[in-house]
Amino acid sequence: MELLSKESEITSFFGTIPIMAASIRLTKRCNLKCVHCYADSKYGIKGDYELKTDEITSIIDQLADLSVNEIFFTGGEPLMRQDLADILRYTSRKGIRVLMSTNGIALTESFLEKVKDVDFKLFQISLDGPKKVHEQIRGPGSFERAISAVKLASMYLKKNVCVGTVLSNINAQCIDKTMELAYGAGADTFALMFLILSGRASEKISPSAIQIKSALDNTFATYRRLSPNIRFAHNTTIPPALYPPDLVNAGIHTKCALCSFPYTIGIEANGDVAPCDGFFGPYNFVAGNIRKQSLKEMWNCSQQFHIVRETEPQKLTGVCKLCRYQDFCGGGCRASAYINMNDITSPDPVCDRLYQANLFPISSLRDMNDSL
């Protein structure tokens, strides 16, 4: 089937503008204060701003009516909410695939007992390296709790237990060891994610082009060694252009590194709505608030959603314009590109950094005889 990359093609195929996925930040509260947190989550008590349980179930109802396929629950730390199990079960009963991310600190057997029948597409636990590195990023005592959380989740949920790792210049040298720790603790899935430079994440912890290239090489080498016992998660943010030829030939790049953006919705803990979770930093991309407007109204009428949907892959600049995966990839992380360059059409920051350093794979560049 021909790839659909333009809004007109997608609308013609589906008969409407679909929402494929949504993310909900259930809280801004967190029991850690990680140096790379793009949401700037922090310790704190529940505020009046935070969406109530009935408001969240109403959002889930609206997303179900809009035929959303999956909801990613994040934060802050979702386990700070006492109603999390109820929210996850409610979503699953609606026939929507459930994904969630946790740092694992507060994960307990009693919680997992409550949600063990939820059909998780992904249950992600954060692990950013061996003990010394992980705790440099997340704080003392966090490593053992994370490893314990992976083991518990694997015991109760059996499948789709993921370790999520954010690449920075602090852990770039040990991604292979992190994958091995994940596998050893029972995870069957691994997600490598790149920094989004908002919140507490700053350029001072951003990896260099050489560090990115080395980390990717080690990641792919470890994947080859551990596969098929561990796979890449679909929310891995490695652009398909950066996969080596053998994994491309095996089709691995088609099973991950793809985002549903711009056919996504992100919902903040206070009810703000944006085109995705990464667009809460640039405030001019907040389309409205769920307490004042319906999701359907914002999706169909807001200028913010219109702007991102009309930014088709063919309009991207820099290395994205030269890349043979332009239509397939859609330009990687558009939120990160906008945050970096204040331009929705700018190239993916990771690919651009490698391209500027002459480390971008030549095999991923278009033949000059190809039409642009």
Secondary structure, DSSP 8 states (H G I E B T S, - for coil): -----SHHHHHHHHSS----EEEEE--SB-S---TT-TT--BS----TTS--HHHHHHHHHHHHHTT--EEEEESS-GGG-TTHHHHHHHHHHTT-EEEEEE-STT--HHHHHHHTTS-EEEEEEE--SSHHHHHHHH-TTHHHHHHHHHHHHHHHH-S-EEEEEEE-TTTGGGHHHHHHHHHHHT--EEEEEE---STT--GGG---HHHHHHHHHHHHHHHHHHTTSSEE-TT----GGGS-HHHHHTTGGGSSS---TTSEEEE-TTSEEESSGGGGSSGGG--EETTTS-HHHHHHH-HHHHHHHH--GGG--THHHHBTTHHHH-SS-HHHHHHHHS-TTS--HHHHHHHHTT-S-GGGB--TTS--
